[in-house]
């Protein structure tokens, strides 16, 4: 994979950008060579690296160490409790919500870069905004990003009024 990545990076080297971002189809932390890929991107493009993760593997120390090479890590949190976590994320196997939250807490303490928390709100979790805001305070991210789906998907987006109400629930956080 790395030789192919080098070719792709060479192809886009002269395109102006603020960051090189690992996101999109698939979970970046599943890559066993994530740290190597981050270093390669930094050396070839000379750009800071951002990683968008669904947070599912943050309980693993090796994953957190690899993420430590990034400049920005955006962690995802869509649920305040195990029940809502299973309704939204439908994990087949893996870690509990509490284990994931502990992984985010460890990442926060170990990571020297910028940590952002991304929360996607839909009908299922919109009434849990206050609980999620309290969790966000405990996680202490540098930034909180509140979203609702805007691209076509299985669930409709929330209204502007609903999102404004959710933003008010996060009013104690300094950077929403």
N, C-alpha and C positions, 0 to 999 in steps of 0.2 A: 504493500500500500504506500509506503513512504516514497519510493521512486515515482509513482504516479502522482503523489502529492507535490513533489518537487516540480514536475512538469506543469501541473496546474498553477502553482504559485508563480513560476516563471512567466506563464502566459498572462497573469493578471498583475504582475509586479508594478506596472506603470499606471494602473487605474487608481485615481485618488480615493482615499478612504481614511476614516478616523480610526476604525478598528477592524480586525479580522475576527469574525464571529463564528463559533462552532454551534450550529443549531440545525433546525430543519427536520428532515425525515430521519427518525432514529434518535436514540439517546447517546450523546457524545461520551458519557462516562462508561459506556459499554466497550469502548475501544481500549484494548489492552496496551496500546502504544500512544495513549492520549498525551502523556507528558512529552514524549518524543515529538509528536506532531505539533504541540504548542511551541516547543523550542525551535522547530524547523520553520514554522510560520513567522515567528519573531525574527529569526536570522535572515530569512529570504526577503520578507516584506518590510521589516523594520517597523512594524505596527504593534500597538498593544493588542492583546488577545482577550476577547470576551467569550465566556462559555455559558450557554443557556442549558440548564439541566432540570429534569423533572424531579430531582432530589431523591429518587428511589434507591440510589446506591451510596448515599452520603453516610450511612452507618459504617461503611468500610473505610478503614484508615488508609489503605493504599489508594483508593479513589480520591480521598481528600488531599493526600500528598501530591497526586498528579494535578489536581485542580489548583494547588498552591502555586503552580508555575504561570497561571493566568493572571491577568491584570484586573479583570472583572469577572465575577461569577454571579449569575442570576439564578437563584433557586426558586422553585415553584412550590407553592402551598395553596391548596384549594379547599382544605377542610379543617375544622376545628376539633374534630373528634373522629374516632375510629368508624362509627356508623356512616357519617357523611363521606369520609375518606373512601370507604368501600363502594358507596353509591356512585361517586364521581369517577374514581380512578379504576375501579374494578380489578384490583390486583389479583393475579392468579396465585402466585406465591411471592414470597419476599418478606420485606420488613414491615413491622407495624408502624402506624403513624407516630407513636411515641419514639420508636427507634430512629425514624427519619428526623424528627424534631431534635433528638439528641445529636444526630449527625450534623445537622445545621448548626447547632450550638458549638460543637467541636470545631467545625469549619470556621465559624466566626472567630474563635479564640486562636486558631492556628494560621489563619489566612491574613496576609499583609496587604492584600489588594482591596478593591471596592466590592462589597457584598450587597446585592440588590435582592429583594424579595418580590416575586411576582405572584399575584393572586388573581385567578380567573373566577369571576362571579357569574353564576347562572341561577336559574330559578331554584335549584336544589340547595344552594348554599347562601343565597342572598340574605336570609334572616340570621345568619351566623356572623355577620360582619363585626359586631362588637367582640365576640369571642376571638375571631381571627385577628382583630386589632390588638387584643391583649397578648396573643401569642406573638405577634410581630414585635411588640415591645420587648418581650422576653428574648427574642432572637437577635434584637439590636442590629438590624441591617442599616447600611448607609442610606438606603433608598427603598421605598415601597412603590411598586407599580400595580395599580388596580386596573383590571381589564375585564371585558366581556367579549364573547366571540363576535367578530365582525365578518370573518370569512364564512362561506357556506359550511355548515357542519350539522350534526344531529340535533343540536339544541339551539333555540333562538337566543339572540342577545337580550340583555336587560335594557330597559328604557333609560334615557338620560336622567330622568327623575330618580329612578332606582339607583343608578350609579352615583348620583349626587348624594343620596342618603348614605350609601356605603362609604363614600369619601368622608363624610362628616364623622362616621364611626372611627375613622383613622386620624381624626384631627389632632390627637395628642402626639402623633409621630411627626418629626421635624421635616421630613422630606418625602412627601407623597406626590 
